[in-house]
Amino acid sequence: MKTFYKRLLPLFLAALITISLTGCKFNIDYDIEVSTDKNENTEVRTELSGPYDVIRVVDGDTIIIDLNGEKTKVRFSNVDTPESVAGEESGKENTPEGFVASDYTKKLLPDGSKVYLEYDNKTKDKYDRVLAYVYLEDGETMIQRLLLKDGMAKVFNDKQNKRYTDEFFKLQDEAKASKIGIWAGENND
């Protein structure tokens, strides 16, 4: 495992150097401010399950919780953050933005915090992770909304889980227009 991190460090440093030399406007600021907007959705929400203890944050859009005594991976439904824990076998590349998104989620959900889950039509992904809309301990603040509003994620348009799709695209468009987070670069789409 140490070999993996030794190989990852030069790649990460090279990415940071490339970003700074190309004049990219992406601001890697680890003093992350987290929005605390409550549930602004006007649609009818289904019943929440929980609370569940957060064991740890895997990356910007995946956590591990204690679900009835079982360690269970939960993938935030309908959002996708840049990669921060991609292995070589995945063919994906870790990005500085992915590390920022991961830190953002860790700030929202420190180990031991409580979350509630709301399910849509599809409850598992192809990797057998639970798919859910994830709420903070107050039961009102949805993580997906915060990630999108603060430009930490893109909408992942799942054809089966579409309860909040319109709202999510609106939040993404607002973050794009404000050029925040992953949308800070001049040529981001």
MDTraj code that builds the backbone (N, CA, C; nanometers):
import mdtraj as md
import numpy as np

residues = "MET LYS THR PHE TYR LYS ARG LEU LEU PRO LEU PHE LEU ALA ALA LEU ILE THR ILE SER LEU THR GLY CYS LYS PHE ASN ILE ASP TYR ASP ILE GLU VAL SER THR ASP LYS ASN GLU ASN THR GLU VAL ARG THR GLU LEU SER GLY PRO TYR ASP VAL ILE ARG VAL VAL ASP GLY ASP THR ILE ILE ILE ASP LEU ASN GLY GLU LYS THR LYS VAL ARG PHE SER ASN VAL ASP THR PRO GLU SER VAL ALA GLY GLU GLU SER GLY LYS GLU ASN THR PRO GLU GLY PHE VAL ALA SER ASP TYR THR LYS LYS LEU LEU PRO ASP GLY SER LYS VAL TYR LEU GLU TYR ASP ASN LYS THR LYS ASP LYS TYR ASP ARG VAL LEU ALA TYR VAL TYR LEU GLU ASP GLY GLU THR MET ILE GLN ARG LEU LEU LEU LYS ASP GLY MET ALA LYS VAL PHE ASN ASP LYS GLN ASN LYS ARG TYR THR ASP GLU PHE PHE LYS LEU GLN ASP GLU ALA LYS ALA SER LYS ILE GLY ILE TRP ALA GLY GLU ASN ASN ASP".split()
xyz = np.array([
    [0.0827, -0.1188, 0.0000],
    [0.0000, 0.0000, 0.0000],
    [0.0872, 0.1254, 0.0000],
    [0.2022, 0.1212, 0.0724],
    [0.2909, 0.2367, 0.0736],
    [0.3434, 0.2662, -0.0655],
    [0.3678, 0.1617, -0.1447],
    [0.4159, 0.1804, -0.2813],
    [0.3126, 0.2565, -0.3634],
    [0.1869, 0.2248, -0.3423],
    [0.0801, 0.2943, -0.4142],
    [0.0846, 0.4442, -0.3841],
    [0.0949, 0.4787, -0.2549],
    [0.0976, 0.6200, -0.2172],
    [0.2253, 0.6889, -0.2646],
    [0.3373, 0.6162, -0.2658],
    [0.4616, 0.6740, -0.3172],
    [0.4476, 0.7064, -0.4648],
    [0.3743, 0.6218, -0.5400],
    [0.3519, 0.6493, -0.6826],
    [0.2477, 0.7586, -0.7023],
    [0.1516, 0.7695, -0.6110],
    [0.0463, 0.8683, -0.6225],
    [0.0957, 1.0091, -0.5925],
    [0.1866, 1.0233, -0.4966],
    [0.2349, 1.1550, -0.4573],
    [0.2960, 1.2331, -0.5730],
    [0.3867, 1.1763, -0.6534],
    [0.4412, 1.2533, -0.7659],
    [0.3329, 1.2933, -0.8672],
    [0.2343, 1.2060, -0.8899],
    [0.1255, 1.2387, -0.9816],
    [0.0439, 1.3553, -0.9288],
    [0.0153, 1.3532, -0.8002],
    [-0.0604, 1.4611, -0.7389],
    [0.0174, 1.5923, -0.7461],
    [0.1455, 1.5875, -0.7133],
    [0.2286, 1.7081, -0.7195],
    [0.2392, 1.7603, -0.8623],
    [0.2519, 1.6692, -0.9590],
    [0.2593, 1.7107, -1.0992],
    [0.1294, 1.7793, -1.1417],
    [0.0173, 1.7262, -1.0959],
    [-0.1118, 1.7877, -1.1292],
    [-0.1218, 1.9281, -1.0698],
    [-0.0772, 1.9435, -0.9452],
    [-0.0808, 2.0752, -0.8823],
    [0.0089, 2.1748, -0.9555],
    [0.1268, 2.1304, -0.9945],
    [0.2198, 2.2169, -1.0669],
    [0.1609, 2.2555, -1.2019],
    [0.1028, 2.1575, -1.2715],
    [0.0417, 2.1838, -1.4018],
    [-0.0697, 2.2862, -1.3895],
    [-0.1541, 2.2703, -1.2888],
    [-0.2646, 2.3636, -1.2678],
    [-0.2107, 2.5039, -1.2419],
    [-0.1092, 2.5142, -1.1568],
    [-0.0574, 2.6476, -1.1252],
    [0.0149, 2.7099, -1.2440],
    [0.0825, 2.6300, -1.3265],
    [0.1546, 2.6846, -1.4409],
    [0.0629, 2.7237, -1.5565],
    [-0.0500, 2.6566, -1.5681],
    [-0.1414, 2.6866, -1.6790],
    [-0.2365, 2.8012, -1.6462],
    [-0.2279, 2.8524, -1.5268],
    [-0.3114, 2.9661, -1.4912],
    [-0.4551, 2.9286, -1.4646],
    [-0.4805, 2.8030, -1.4359],
    [-0.6166, 2.7581, -1.4072],
    [-0.6689, 2.8326, -1.2845],
    [-0.7946, 2.8717, -1.2875],
    [-0.8531, 2.9482, -1.1792],
    [-0.9035, 2.8615, -1.0651],
    [-0.8878, 2.7292, -1.0707],
    [-0.9391, 2.6434, -0.9646],
    [-0.8664, 2.6759, -0.8351],
    [-0.9398, 2.7067, -0.7338],
    [-0.8825, 2.7477, -0.6070],
    [-0.8831, 2.6292, -0.5119],
    [-0.7658, 2.5756, -0.4839],
    [-0.7557, 2.4651, -0.3893],
    [-0.7333, 2.5271, -0.2527],
    [-0.8422, 2.5454, -0.1806],
    [-0.8386, 2.6105, -0.0514],
    [-0.8962, 2.5127, 0.0492],
    [-0.8138, 2.4630, 0.1382],
    [-0.8586, 2.3625, 0.2318],
    [-0.9316, 2.4220, 0.3518],
    [-0.9483, 2.5539, 0.3552],
    [-1.0316, 2.6164, 0.4555],
    [-1.1728, 2.6206, 0.3974],
    [-1.2341, 2.5048, 0.3896],
    [-1.3603, 2.4874, 0.3190],
    [-1.4760, 2.5422, 0.4020],
    [-1.5580, 2.6239, 0.3374],
    [-1.6805, 2.6698, 0.4004],
    [-1.7935, 2.5812, 0.3523],
    [-1.8722, 2.5353, 0.4442],
    [-1.9814, 2.4439, 0.4115],
    [-2.1135, 2.5170, 0.4234],
    [-2.1953, 2.5084, 0.3188],
    [-2.3290, 2.5675, 0.3233],
    [-2.4124, 2.4952, 0.4273],
    [-2.5062, 2.5657, 0.4842],
    [-2.5936, 2.5016, 0.5823],
    [-2.7398, 2.5234, 0.5483],
    [-2.7693, 2.5367, 0.4190],
    [-2.9079, 2.5548, 0.3773],
    [-2.9907, 2.4331, 0.4148],
    [-3.1091, 2.4593, 0.4608],
    [-3.2024, 2.3519, 0.4951],
    [-3.2701, 2.3011, 0.3685],
    [-3.3535, 2.2023, 0.3850],
    [-3.4275, 2.1431, 0.2748],
    [-3.5163, 2.2481, 0.2090],
    [-3.4798, 2.2903, 0.0871],
    [-3.5582, 2.3900, 0.0148],
    [-3.6494, 2.3253, -0.0889],
    [-3.6484, 2.1957, -0.0968],
    [-3.7249, 2.1266, -0.1993],
    [-3.8736, 2.1334, -0.1691],
    [-3.9517, 2.1571, -0.2729],
    [-4.0959, 2.1630, -0.2556],
    [-4.1624, 2.0293, -0.2878],
    [-4.0859, 1.9348, -0.3409],
    [-4.1430, 1.8039, -0.3732],
    [-4.1655, 1.7246, -0.2442],
    [-4.2526, 1.6266, -0.2526],
    [-4.2810, 1.5432, -0.1375],
    [-4.1658, 1.4453, -0.1167],
    [-4.1146, 1.4457, 0.0020],
    [-4.0036, 1.3581, 0.0381],
    [-4.0592, 1.2303, 0.0984],
    [-3.9954, 1.1185, 0.0679],
    [-4.0367, 0.9928, 0.1289],
    [-3.9784, 0.9854, 0.2694],
    [-4.0201, 0.8864, 0.3416],
    [-3.9757, 0.8693, 0.4793],
    [-3.8250, 0.8441, 0.4850],
    [-3.7598, 0.9023, 0.5845],
    [-3.6165, 0.8817, 0.6049],
    [-3.5949, 0.7614, 0.6951],
    [-3.4860, 0.6902, 0.6709],
    [-3.4469, 0.5829, 0.7624],
    [-3.3214, 0.6277, 0.8353],
    [-3.3060, 0.5801, 0.9568],
    [-3.1901, 0.6175, 1.0359],
    [-3.2333, 0.6648, 1.1725],
    [-3.1440, 0.7221, 1.2473],
    [-3.0092, 0.7649, 1.2082],
    [-2.9106, 0.6486, 1.2064],
    [-2.8056, 0.6667, 1.1252],
    [-2.6981, 0.5699, 1.1141],
    [-2.5662, 0.6402, 1.1438],
    [-2.4754, 0.5680, 1.2080],
    [-2.3428, 0.6225, 1.2381],
    [-2.2548, 0.6180, 1.1145],
    [-2.1857, 0.7289, 1.0883],
    [-2.0859, 0.7322, 0.9814],
    [-1.9576, 0.6703, 1.0362],
    [-1.9111, 0.5652, 0.9697],
    [-1.7841, 0.5035, 1.0083],
    [-1.6693, 0.5834, 0.9486],
    [-1.6816, 0.6141, 0.8183],
    [-1.5802, 0.6989, 0.7544],
    [-1.6290, 0.7445, 0.6177],
    [-1.5667, 0.8524, 0.5707],
    [-1.5911, 0.9032, 0.4358],
    [-1.4895, 0.8366, 0.3439],
    [-1.5357, 0.7762, 0.2350],
    [-1.4471, 0.7119, 0.1376],
    [-1.3931, 0.8165, 0.0415],
    [-1.4832, 0.8971, -0.0136],
    [-1.4451, 1.0059, -0.1041],
    [-1.5597, 1.1069, -0.1050],
    [-1.5619, 1.1959, -0.2019],
    [-1.6617, 1.3024, -0.2021],
    [-1.8054, 1.2580, -0.2129],
    [-1.8307, 1.1377, -0.2685],
    [-1.9690, 1.0942, -0.2881],
    [-1.9983, 0.9542, -0.2341],
    [-1.9131, 0.9050, -0.1460],
    [-1.9337, 0.7714, -0.0889],
    [-1.8903, 0.7702, 0.0575],
    [-1.9737, 0.7092, 0.1407],
    [-1.9412, 0.6938, 0.2818],
    [-1.9623, 0.5491, 0.3228],
    [-1.9097, 0.5137, 0.4389],
    [-1.9366, 0.3837, 0.4999],
    [-2.0103, 0.4122, 0.6299],
    [-2.1257, 0.3473, 0.6458],
    [-2.2062, 0.3653, 0.7662],
    [-2.2265, 0.2311, 0.8362],
    [-2.2700, 0.2389, 0.9596],
    [-2.3111, 0.1206, 1.0335],
    [-2.4607, 0.1055, 1.0091],
    [-2.4956, 0.0113, 0.9224],
    [-2.6354, -0.0138, 0.8879],
    [-2.6777, -0.1433, 0.9550],
    [-2.7414, -0.1282, 1.0700],
    [-2.7892, -0.2437, 1.1472],
    [-2.6764, -0.3422, 1.1787],
    [-2.5629, -0.2885, 1.2239],
    [-2.4493, -0.3719, 1.2638],
    [-2.3567, -0.4126, 1.1514],
    [-2.3861, -0.3753, 1.0290],
    [-2.3041, -0.4084, 0.9120],
    [-2.2370, -0.2834, 0.8570],
    [-2.1079, -0.2925, 0.8243],
    [-2.0401, -0.1832, 0.7553],
    [-2.0929, -0.1815, 0.6122],
    [-2.1545, -0.0708, 0.5741],
    [-2.2222, -0.0616, 0.4450],
    [-2.1776, 0.0630, 0.3699],
    [-2.1350, 0.0434, 0.2422],
    [-2.0990, 0.1573, 0.1584],
    [-2.2258, 0.2200, 0.1029],
    [-2.2339, 0.3527, 0.1145],
    [-2.3471, 0.4274, 0.0625],
    [-2.2951, 0.5278, -0.0390],
    [-2.3482, 0.5196, -0.1595],
    [-2.3134, 0.6117, -0.2688],
    [-2.4219, 0.7167, -0.2747],
    [-2.3820, 0.8451, -0.2730],
    [-2.4792, 0.9535, -0.2785],
    [-2.5499, 0.9485, -0.4139],
    [-2.6781, 0.9260, -0.4114],
    [-2.7560, 0.9110, -0.5334],
    [-2.7574, 1.0397, -0.6152],
    [-2.7363, 1.0238, -0.7464],
    [-2.7529, 1.1290, -0.8472],
    [-2.6482, 1.2399, -0.8468],
    [-2.5379, 1.2228, -0.7761],
    [-2.4274, 1.3184, -0.7875],
    [-2.2973, 1.2416, -0.8088],
    [-2.2012, 1.3108, -0.8674],
    [-2.0705, 1.2509, -0.8914],
    [-1.9638, 1.3557, -0.8622],
    [-1.8726, 1.3233, -0.7721],
    [-1.7611, 1.4133, -0.7433],
    [-1.6377, 1.3638, -0.8178],
    [-1.5416, 1.4529, -0.8420],
    [-1.4178, 1.4083, -0.9073],
    [-1.3480, 1.3010, -0.8231],
    [-1.2644, 1.2221, -0.8882],
    [-1.2000, 1.1081, -0.8225],
    [-1.0917, 1.1504, -0.7229],
    [-1.0835, 1.0752, -0.6112],
    [-0.9754, 1.0947, -0.5144],
    [-0.9199, 0.9631, -0.4631],
    [-0.9876, 0.8518, -0.4919],
    [-0.9397, 0.7214, -0.4443],
    [-0.9409, 0.6164, -0.5561],
    [-0.9291, 0.6615, -0.6799],
    [-0.9316, 0.5674, -0.7931],
    [-0.8037, 0.4851, -0.7946],
    [-0.8187, 0.3561, -0.8063],
    [-0.7037, 0.2682, -0.8188],
    [-0.6621, 0.2569, -0.9641],
    [-0.5414, 0.2093, -0.9862],
    [-0.4901, 0.1953, -1.1226],
    [-0.5798, 0.1079, -1.2090],
    [-0.6374, 0.0044, -1.1487],
    [-0.7204, -0.0895, -1.2238],
    [-0.8508, -0.0267, -1.2739],
    [-0.8915, 0.0848, -1.2143],
    [-1.0182, 0.1468, -1.2540],
    [-1.0078, 0.2223, -1.3861],
    [-0.8861, 0.2606, -1.4228],
    [-0.8685, 0.3385, -1.5446],
    [-0.9040, 0.4851, -1.5260],
    [-0.9440, 0.5230, -1.4057],
    [-0.9765, 0.6621, -1.3756],
    [-0.8566, 0.7278, -1.3087],
    [-0.8574, 0.8600, -1.3078],
    [-0.7450, 0.9346, -1.2538],
    [-0.7899, 1.0222, -1.1368],
    [-0.7140, 1.0198, -1.0285],
    [-0.7413, 1.1089, -0.9167],
    [-0.7087, 1.2519, -0.9576],
    [-0.7849, 1.3469, -0.9046],
    [-0.7648, 1.4875, -0.9399],
    [-0.7564, 1.5720, -0.8137],
    [-0.6926, 1.6886, -0.8232],
    [-0.6913, 1.7788, -0.7076],
    [-0.8331, 1.8155, -0.6636],
    [-0.9226, 1.8364, -0.7604],
    [-1.0612, 1.8672, -0.7272],
    [-1.1267, 1.7538, -0.6487],
    [-1.0876, 1.6302, -0.6795],
    [-1.1402, 1.5149, -0.6067],
    [-1.0998, 1.5159, -0.4606],
    [-0.9759, 1.5562, -0.4339],
    [-0.9290, 1.5643, -0.2956],
    [-1.0023, 1.6750, -0.2196],
    [-1.0296, 1.7856, -0.2883],
    [-1.1047, 1.8956, -0.2264],
    [-1.2473, 1.8504, -0.1946],
    [-1.3113, 1.7821, -0.2889],
    [-1.4482, 1.7328, -0.2668],
    [-1.4518, 1.6318, -0.1521],
    [-1.3516, 1.5461, -0.1457],
    [-1.3435, 1.4481, -0.0382],
    [-1.3280, 1.5181, 0.0973],
    [-1.2406, 1.6184, 0.1036],
    [-1.2223, 1.6944, 0.2278],
    [-1.3506, 1.7664, 0.2678],
    [-1.4222, 1.8164, 0.1694],
    [-1.5500, 1.8843, 0.1927],
    [-1.6484, 1.7882, 0.2604],
    [-1.6599, 1.6681, 0.2047],
    [-1.7520, 1.5692, 0.2615],
    [-1.7060, 1.5257, 0.4004],
    [-1.5752, 1.5127, 0.4191],
    [-1.5233, 1.4768, 0.5526],
    [-1.5570, 1.5845, 0.6553],
    [-1.5568, 1.7104, 0.6124],
    [-1.5916, 1.8194, 0.7036],
    [-1.7409, 1.8125, 0.7387],
    [-1.8232, 1.7784, 0.6400],
    [-1.9671, 1.7643, 0.6649],
    [-1.9992, 1.6451, 0.7545],
    [-1.9248, 1.5351, 0.7335],
    [-1.9567, 1.4081, 0.7988],
    [-1.8350, 1.3497, 0.8710],
    [-1.7954, 1.4090, 0.9817],
    [-1.6823, 1.3500, 1.0547],
    [-1.7182, 1.2099, 1.1043],
    [-1.6179, 1.1266, 1.1221],
    [-1.6409, 0.9918, 1.1740],
    [-1.7254, 1.0002, 1.3010],
    [-1.8266, 0.9129, 1.3087],
    [-1.9133, 0.9092, 1.4256],
    [-2.0370, 0.9968, 1.4149],
    [-2.0434, 1.0819, 1.3116],
    [-2.1632, 1.1644, 1.2952],
    [-2.2793, 1.0759, 1.2511],
    [-2.3980, 1.1313, 1.2565],
    [-2.5191, 1.0566, 1.2217],
    [-2.5750, 1.1064, 1.0893],
    [-2.6309, 1.0142, 1.0112],
    [-2.6970, 1.0491, 0.8858],
    [-2.8300, 0.9756, 0.8763],
    [-2.9165, 1.0314, 0.7933],
    [-3.0419, 0.9668, 0.7563],
    [-3.0376, 0.9389, 0.6074],
    [-3.1060, 0.8340, 0.5641],
    [-3.1096, 0.7965, 0.4233],
    [-3.2522, 0.8044, 0.3697],
    [-3.2604, 0.8495, 0.2451],
    [-3.3871, 0.8485, 0.1720],
    [-3.3629, 0.7705, 0.0433],
    [-3.4470, 0.6724, 0.0172],
    [-3.4292, 0.5871, -0.1003],
    [-3.5212, 0.6309, -0.2137],
    [-3.4768, 0.6009, -0.3354],
    [-3.5571, 0.6256, -0.4541],
    [-3.5887, 0.4883, -0.5136],
    [-3.6177, 0.4803, -0.6418],
    [-3.6546, 0.3530, -0.7047],
    [-3.5413, 0.2507, -0.7025],
    [-3.4224, 0.2926, -0.7402],
    [-3.3059, 0.2038, -0.7469],
    [-3.2266, 0.2201, -0.6173],
    [-3.2044, 0.1092, -0.5453],
    [-3.1401, 0.1189, -0.4145],
    [-2.9971, 0.0652, -0.4102],
    [-2.9497, 0.0051, -0.5191],
    [-2.8117, -0.0460, -0.5262],
    [-2.7532, -0.0104, -0.6616],
    [-2.6204, 0.0151, -0.6643],
    [-2.5541, 0.0389, -0.7926],
    [-2.4835, -0.0877, -0.8384],
    [-2.4133, -0.0794, -0.9507],
    [-2.3492, -0.1988, -1.0077],
    [-2.2366, -0.2517, -0.9206],
    [-2.1889, -0.1719, -0.8245],
    [-2.0841, -0.2159, -0.7320],
    [-2.1436, -0.2631, -0.5995],
    [-2.2752, -0.2802, -0.5945],
    [-2.3503, -0.3269, -0.4779],
    [-2.3467, -0.2274, -0.3613],
    [-2.3238, -0.0987, -0.3920],
    [-2.3313, 0.0040, -0.2881],
    [-2.4767, 0.0500, -0.2761],
    [-2.5178, 0.0834, -0.1558],
    [-2.6505, 0.1386, -0.1347],
    [-2.6554, 0.2758, -0.2007],
    [-2.7612, 0.3036, -0.2750],
    [-2.7844, 0.4357, -0.3344],
    [-2.8890, 0.5075, -0.2510],
    [-2.8563, 0.6292, -0.2064],
    [-2.9526, 0.7027, -0.1236],
    [-2.9250, 0.8520, -0.1283],
    [-3.0297, 0.9276, -0.0984],
    [-3.0134, 1.0697, -0.0712],
    [-2.9764, 1.0740, 0.0767],
    [-2.8682, 1.1419, 0.1090],
    [-2.8136, 1.1375, 0.2443],
    [-2.8350, 1.2727, 0.3125],
    [-2.8874, 1.2663, 0.4339],
    [-2.9181, 1.3861, 0.5116],
    [-2.8307, 1.3933, 0.6362],
    [-2.7962, 1.5153, 0.6739],
    [-2.7226, 1.5372, 0.7984],
    [-2.8103, 1.4994, 0.9172],
    [-2.7525, 1.5055, 1.0342],
    [-2.8215, 1.4629, 1.1559],
    [-2.9510, 1.5398, 1.1822],
    [-2.9621, 1.6623, 1.1288],
    [-3.0849, 1.7397, 1.1498],
    [-3.2038, 1.6825, 1.0713],
    [-3.1768, 1.5898, 0.9781],
    [-3.2836, 1.5278, 0.8999],
    [-3.3428, 1.6187, 0.7946],
    [-3.2877, 1.7381, 0.7763],
    [-3.3381, 1.8364, 0.6807],
    [-3.2372, 1.8707, 0.5714],
    [-3.1102, 1.8698, 0.6062],
    [-3.0055, 1.9150, 0.5149],
    [-2.9520, 1.7972, 0.4340],
    [-2.9781, 1.8002, 0.3018],
    [-2.9342, 1.6915, 0.2148],
    [-2.7927, 1.7183, 0.1629],
    [-2.7061, 1.6188, 0.1760],
    [-2.5662, 1.6307, 0.1333],
    [-2.5565, 1.6629, -0.0164],
    [-2.6349, 1.5956, -0.0990],
    [-2.6285, 1.6192, -0.2434],
    [-2.6519, 1.7663, -0.2767],
    [-2.7481, 1.8287, -0.2115],
    [-2.7755, 1.9709, -0.2370],
    [-2.6535, 2.0561, -0.2057],
    [-2.5877, 2.0275, -0.0932],
    [-2.4699, 2.1049, -0.0535],
    [-2.3558, 2.0867, -0.1528],
    [-2.3317, 1.9623, -0.1930],
    [-2.2241, 1.9352, -0.2894],
    [-2.2468, 2.0096, -0.4202],
    [-2.3689, 2.0069, -0.4696],
    [-2.4003, 2.0738, -0.5962],
    [-2.3970, 2.2255, -0.5819],
    [-2.4551, 2.2771, -0.4761],
    [-2.4620, 2.4217, -0.4540],
    [-2.3222, 2.4822, -0.4430],
    [-2.2304, 2.4102, -0.3783],
    [-2.0957, 2.4614, -0.3563],
    [-1.9976, 2.4188, -0.4655],
    [-2.0496, 2.3606, -0.5742],
    [-1.9661, 2.3272, -0.6882],
    [-1.8691, 2.2130, -0.6646],
    [-1.9034, 2.1215, -0.5767],
    [-1.8157, 2.0078, -0.5466],
    [-1.8527, 1.8828, -0.6262],
    [-1.9670, 1.8867, -0.6958],
    [-2.0157, 1.7679, -0.7661],
    [-2.0900, 1.8086, -0.8925],
    [-2.1061, 1.7096, -0.9802],
    [-2.1892, 1.7227, -1.0995],
    [-2.3107, 1.6319, -1.0802],
    [-2.4168, 1.6639, -1.1498],
    [-2.5353, 1.5783, -1.1465],
    [-2.5050, 1.4509, -1.2239],
    [-2.5377, 1.3379, -1.1641],
    [-2.5325, 1.2089, -1.2315],
    [-2.6770, 1.1726, -1.2600],
    [-2.7154, 1.1806, -1.3865],
    [-2.8549, 1.1640, -1.4246],
    [-2.8916, 1.0168, -1.4354],
    [-2.9378, 0.9620, -1.3251],
    [-2.9804, 0.8227, -1.3189],
    [-3.1262, 0.8159, -1.3633],
    [-3.1529, 0.7400, -1.4658],
    [-3.2876, 0.7332, -1.5239],
    [-3.3910, 0.6754, -1.4269],
    [-3.3468, 0.5931, -1.3309],
    [-3.4419, 0.5316, -1.2380],
    [-3.4640, 0.6171, -1.1129],
    [-3.3611, 0.6879, -1.0700],
    [-3.3719, 0.7730, -0.9511],
    [-3.3782, 0.9176, -0.9967],
    [-3.4991, 0.9706, -1.0036],
    [-3.5126, 1.1047, -1.0602],
    [-3.5975, 1.1988, -0.9755],
    [-3.6159, 1.1650, -0.8502],
    [-3.7005, 1.2456, -0.7620],
    [-3.6546, 1.3920, -0.7547],
    [-3.5234, 1.4154, -0.7509],
    [-3.4705, 1.5513, -0.7341],
    [-3.3921, 1.6010, -0.8565],
    [-3.4044, 1.5341, -0.9688],
    [-3.3227, 1.5664, -1.0861],
    [-3.3344, 1.7125, -1.1291],
    [-3.4538, 1.7644, -1.1414],
    [-3.4706, 1.9035, -1.1850],
    [-3.4039, 2.0003, -1.0876],
    [-3.4275, 1.9800, -0.9598],
    [-3.3667, 2.0653, -0.8572],
    [-3.2139, 2.0555, -0.8622],
    [-3.1625, 1.9339, -0.8789],
    [-3.0170, 1.9144, -0.8816],
    [-2.9550, 1.9874, -1.0007],
    [-3.0178, 1.9789, -1.1177],
    [-2.9644, 2.0505, -1.2346],
    [-2.9674, 2.2018, -1.2119],
    [-3.0708, 2.2503, -1.1452],
    [-3.0789, 2.3935, -1.1155],
    [-2.9629, 2.4351, -1.0244],
    [-2.9364, 2.3577, -0.9196],
    [-2.8246, 2.3884, -0.8291],
    [-2.6906, 2.3827, -0.9028],
    [-2.6738, 2.2834, -0.9896],
    [-2.5510, 2.2717, -1.0685],
    [-2.5341, 2.3934, -1.1596],
    [-2.6416, 2.4342, -1.2264],
    [-2.6350, 2.5505, -1.3155],
    [-2.5979, 2.6777, -1.2398],
    [-2.6494, 2.6921, -1.1185],
    [-2.6156, 2.8093, -1.0364],
    [-2.4677, 2.8081, -0.9982],
    [-2.4143, 2.6914, -0.9632],
    [-2.2716, 2.6811, -0.9291],
    [-2.1849, 2.7094, -1.0512],
    [-2.2267, 2.6585, -1.1680],
    [-2.1550, 2.6861, -1.2932],
    [-2.1517, 2.8353, -1.3213],
    [-2.2668, 2.8988, -1.3103],
    [-2.2766, 3.0425, -1.3382],
    [-2.1903, 3.1238, -1.2422],
    [-2.1771, 3.0753, -1.1190],
    [-2.0955, 3.1446, -1.0188],
    [-1.9476, 3.1067, -1.0282],
    [-1.9175, 3.0074, -1.1135],
    [-1.7792, 2.9594, -1.1334],
    [-1.7121, 2.9244, -1.0008],
    [-1.7804, 2.8381, -0.9254],
    [-1.7237, 2.7934, -0.7981],
    [-1.6917, 2.6456, -0.8030],
    [-1.5994, 2.6037, -0.7171],
    [-1.5613, 2.4632, -0.7074],
    [-1.5080, 2.4096, -0.8372],
    [-1.5625, 2.2976, -0.8826],
    [-1.5149, 2.2352, -1.0060],
    [-1.5461, 2.3181, -1.1282],
    [-1.6324, 2.4179, -1.1140],
    [-1.6708, 2.5041, -1.2263],
    [-1.5863, 2.6311, -1.2322],
    [-1.4824, 2.6405, -1.1497],
    [-1.4015, 2.7627, -1.1421],
    [-1.3154, 2.7855, -1.2658],
    [-1.2793, 2.6795, -1.3374],
    [-1.1968, 2.6946, -1.4572],
    [-1.2714, 2.7663, -1.5689],
    [-1.1992, 2.8381, -1.6498],
    [-1.2609, 2.9156, -1.7569],
    [-1.3371, 2.8315, -1.8579],
    [-1.2862, 2.7119, -1.8887],
    [-1.3434, 2.6325, -1.9977],
    [-1.4174, 2.5094, -1.9479],
    [-1.4630, 2.5079, -1.8225],
    [-1.5356, 2.3917, -1.7718],
    [-1.6755, 2.3861, -1.8265],
    [-1.7182, 2.2646, -1.8608],
    [-1.8560, 2.2423, -1.9078],
    [-1.9269, 2.1517, -1.8099],
])
top = md.Topology()
chain = top.add_chain()
for i, resn in enumerate(residues, 1):
    res = top.add_residue(resn, chain, resSeq=i)
    for name in ("N", "CA", "C"):
        top.add_atom(name, md.element.get_by_symbol(name[0]), res)
traj = md.Trajectory(xyz[None], top)
